[in-house]
Amino acid sequence: MPRNDTQTPLLELRLPTPPRLGAVDDDDIIDGERVRKRWYHYIPLLLAIVMILAPHPSLIVIFVNYYYRVHDAPLRGLVHMCIIYLLTFLAFSSLIVLLARDPGPVTGDKGYGEEAGGSTEREDESFLEALLAPPEGEEAYGPGKWCKKCDAPKPERAHHCGSCGRCVLKMDHHCMWLGHRCIGHRTHASFVHFLICISVLAAYVAILCASVVYWAFTHPMAIDETTPVHAILLAFYGLVIGMVIGSFTGYHIYLITTNQTTLESLSPFWLLRHIPPLPDNADSRKLSNPPLEHELSFEQRMLVRDAHRHIRLYDVGWRNNWAQVFGWSRPWGWVHRLVIGGSCMGDGRSFPRNSRSDEMLSRLAAGLVSADKDR
């Protein structure tokens, strides 16, 4: 009889499959199960593309009837067409970057199209990191600590997106209009570039069509009856889009100028992760170190909210802030970023801090302890 040399081990240790920490696009892993994005997740993206392209047939009607037939000024109409299509091209160039680029993988720098060998090496490294995870009962909210949902390190300014089932470096927000993708460290600049192009395009179309409407009302017999209708609809459409997207663009310009993300701007209690160790006070109740939001009283919450309006943890001056987000280091390095917006500087894991923030955080910690004593 043939002899079987294979020996069955007396004890077999089965370890869980290491979590996927690299780029996640159409297949997200949530609670160990693969979740695919459905077709309806891309309906808002398709609607956004249609809204960008919808005005162009009416624009061509206006250019032909108003500039060519009425004013016999094809060159002026051609200049307006070139400006409009240039802004449209710039908007689509940044949109393509937003859809093709990973917003910021916590581990693995290759993103899409990785080699097989690199994937295996990354999984081995991820498994080692999972073995070094903090104990189950230990809170890990500080910068550079651990994400218990991903079982992976969570660098500074990284956040876990519940919709994508992953952590994203310097996550700004989750956008349903871009195929349910996150805006993060590698795509924030292209996202702002996209918003600026759409806002300028909408304002340009609104002003251009409003001038056509005004001329048509002052010269009603010199133009056909359909061109003013197209102009009125486009002027109203551009005004609405300009007001909606323009206000959103202004908000993101403010965030870049102060070096904040949307999550950091809207969530004051993220400062609790960065305050120094609380000073001991025998008369006060024991707060966690760092304190947790649910432990705070109303007075302490108001202290945190007031501090959030003044502490700009990563604000290093508006010039450096813009250079950091759009990724230029030379004096005129921003010029070629006008095409697609570029990408943020650095690795997305560590950021320079405002030199005055440490002192303000120390005062916040002392104020929390003082308020805790009076509870």
N, C-alpha and C positions, 0 to 999 in steps of 0.2 A: 504494500500500500504506500502511496506517496506520503511523505512526511511534511507536515505543515509547520514551518519554522516561526510562523507569526504567533507571538505571545500576547494573550489578552491581559491588559493591566488590571491589577486588583482594584485600583481606585482611579477613576477618570474625572478630571476637573474640567467642567464645561464653563467657559467664560462667555459673557455676552458679546455680541458683535460690536466692535467699536463704532461710535457715532460718526456720521459723515459731517465733516466740518468745512469742506471746501465749497466751491461755487455751487449754488443750488438755483436752478432755473425752473424748468417745467415740472420737475419731480421734486417735491419737498417731502422730507421724512418727519412725521409728527407722531410721537409716541410709538416709535418703532414700525409704523406702517407708512408705505409709500402713498402719497397723495398727489394726484395729477391735477394740474390746472385744467378746468373745464373750458369749453368753448365760450361760455357766457362771460368768463373772466376777461375776455378780449373785446367784448362789445363796447365798453367805454373808450378803449383805445381806437377802435374803428370809428366810433362817433367823433372823437377828437380829430382824426384825419379828415373825415368828411367835412367837419366844420371849418377846417383850414382851406380845403379845396373848393367848397361850395360857392364862395363869392366870385370865382374867376370867370365863369361864363358871363355873368352880369358885367364884370369889369371890361371884358372884351367888347360887349355891346356898347358900353359907354365910350370906350376909346375910339371905336369905329364911327359911331354916330356923332359924338360931341367934338372930338379933336380932329378927325379926318374929314367928315362931311360938312360940319357946321363951320368950324374955325379954320379948316385947311391947314392944320398944324400937326402933321404926322410926327415930326421930330419931337415936339413937346410931349405928345402921347407916348412915343417910344421911350422917352426918358422915365416917365411915370411907370410904364410897364416894367422897365428894367429894375427900378427900385423895388417895386412890389415883388417881382419874381426873385430878386436877390434876397430879400427878407424871408420869402417863403423857402428858398433853398437853404438859408442858414438855419431856419427853424427845423427843417427836416434833417439836416446834417447832425444837429445836436440830438434830435429825437432818435436817430439811428444809433448814436453812441449810447443813449440811455437804455435802449433795448438790447444792445449787443454786449455791453460791458457789465461785469458783475459789480454791484454797488459797494462791495467791500468784504471779501471773505476773511473770517477771523484767522484761519490758517490756510496755507497754500497760496502762493502768489501767481500761479499759472492761470487760474480762473478757467475759462472755457478752453476745450481742446487740449487737455492735459495728456501727457504721455502716461502709458500704463505703469511704467516703473516708478514715476513720481507719485502716482496715486497710492501704490502699495507702501512706499516709504512714508507718505503722509498719514496713512491709516495706522501704521505702526507707532508713529509719533503721537497720534491722537489717543491710541490705546494706553500708551505710557502716561500721558497727561491725565487720562481718566482714572488710572490707578492712584495718581497722586492727588486726587480731588480731596477737598476738606471733608471732615466728618459730616454726617447727615444733619445733625442738630446745629451745626455752626453756621451762623449767618455770614454771607460773603457778598456784601453790597459795595465794598470799597472799590476804587478804581484799580484795575489790574487784578481783580479777584476771579471768582468762579461763577459760571452760569450753570445752575443746577438743571435747567431744562435741556441744555445742549451737552451737559457733562464736559465742559470745555472751559478754558480760560476766557475771561471777558475783559479785554483791554480797556484802557481809559477811553471814555466817551462812546464806547460800544453799547448797543442795546439789543435786547432780544425781541424780534418781531413775531408776534403770535400768529399773524396771517401767513408769513413765510416759513415759520417753524425753524428759525435760525437766528444767530447773532450777526449784526452788521456793524462794521467799523464806522464810527462817527455817524450813526444813523440820524437822519433828519426827520423823515416820516415815511409812511407807507402810502403809495399813490395808486389808487384804483384806475386812474386815467392812463396809466402807462403799462397796462397789462398786469395790474396788481403786483407791482415791483416796488422795492424799497429805494429810497434816495439816500445814498451813503457817501462815504469818503471818496470813492472813485467816480461818482456820478453827480455830486452836488453842483459842481461848476457847470456841467452841461445842462443840468436842470434849470439853473438860473439863466444861462444863455438862452435856452428855449423860451422861458417866460419873457425875457426882454425882447426877443425877436417877435413873439406873438403880440406883445403889447405895442411895440412900435409899428408893426404891420397894421394892427387894428386902428390905431390912432391915425396913421397915414391914410388908410382907406376912408375913414370917417371924414377927415378934413377935405380930402379930394372930392368925395361925393357930395359933401355939403356945399362946396363951391359950385358944383354942377347944378344942384338944386336951386341955389340962389340965382344963378344966371338964367335957369329955365323959367323961374317965376318972374324975372324982370324982362325976359324976352320970350313970351309964351308962343309967339307966332314963328319964331326962327328955329324951332326944334320940334321933332316928332313927339308924339304923346307917350311913347313907351320908355324912352330914355330917362325922363325924370322919375318914373316909377322905379326903375332899377336903381337910380341914384338915391332915392329916398330910402328904399329897403336896405341898401348897403350902408348908408350913413347911420341908420338906426342900428344895424347889426354891428358895425364897427364901434359905435358908441357903447353898446352893451358889453361887448367882449373887452373893449379897452378898460371900462370901469371895473369889470370883474377880475380879469387877469392882471390889469394894471395895479390894482390895490394889492393883489397877492405878490406881484413883482416888487412893489415898494416895501412890503413887509420883509421879503427875503433880502432886499438890499440893506435894510436896517440890520437884519441878522448877520449878514456878512460883515458889515461895518463894525459891529460889536463882537464879532466872532462867537456867535451862538448858533445852535441848531434849533429847529422848531420844538423838539422835545425839551431841550434845556430852557427855552423861553417860556413854555407853557407849564412846566413842572417845577415849581419852586423848591420842592422837597428833595430834589436830586442833590442840593447843596449839602444835605446831611451826610452824603458819602465822603465828602472832602474835608469836613471840619476836623481839627486836631483832636486828640484824646481829651475828653472832658475832665476838667479839674475836679479833684475829690472835694466833696462837701458833705460833712456828717449830717447836716440838718436837711438835706435834700433826699428825695426819692432816688432810687437807682435807675438811671437810664441806661439803655444799651450803649455800647461804644463801637461804632457810631450809633446815635439814637435812631429809632424807627419812627415812621410817621404816626402810627397808631398809638404810640406812647405819649405823644405831645398833647398838652392842654391847649385850650383856645388861645391863651396868651402866648404860649410858645409857638403855636402855628403862625400867629400874627408877626412874631419876631422873625421867623423864617421868611415869610412873604415880604416883609419890609426889607430884609437883607438881600433878598433875591432881586429887588429893584435897583440895588446899588452895586452888588458884587458882580463883576464881569471877570470870571475866572481865567478866561483865555484871551482877553482883549489885550493885544500888544501894540495897539496903534492902528488906525484905519488903513494905512498903506500896507503894513505888514499883514494885516488881516486879509485884505483883498489878494495880496500876493500869495498868501498861504492857501486860500481857497482855490484860486485859479492857477496856481502852480508856476509862477514865473519868479526868477531870481535876478534877471538883468533889468536895467532901467526901462527898456522898451520891449521887454519880453511879453507884455500883454497884447501886442499888436497881432501876432499870429494866433492868439487865443480867441480872436473875434470870430473865427470860422466855426469851431465846435465847442468852445468854452474851456477846453483843457481838462486837467484833473488836479486834485489837491496835492500839495507838497507833503513829503514825508511818507512814513509807512502806515499812518492811521492809527498807531498804537500809543504814541506819546506826542504831547503838544507842549510848546512853551507856554508858561503861565504869566499872568499879570503879577508884577512884583508886589503890588499893594493888596492882593487878594488874601495872602496868608494872615496879615494883620487883621483884616476884616472878618475872616473866618474864626480867628481866635476870639474876637469880641463877640461873635455870634455864639460860640461855645460857652463863653462866660455868662452871656445873657440867658442861655437856656438853663444853665445850672442855677442861676439866681432866681429865675422864674419858677423852677422846679421846687425850690426851697419854700416858696410862698404858697404852694398848692395846699 
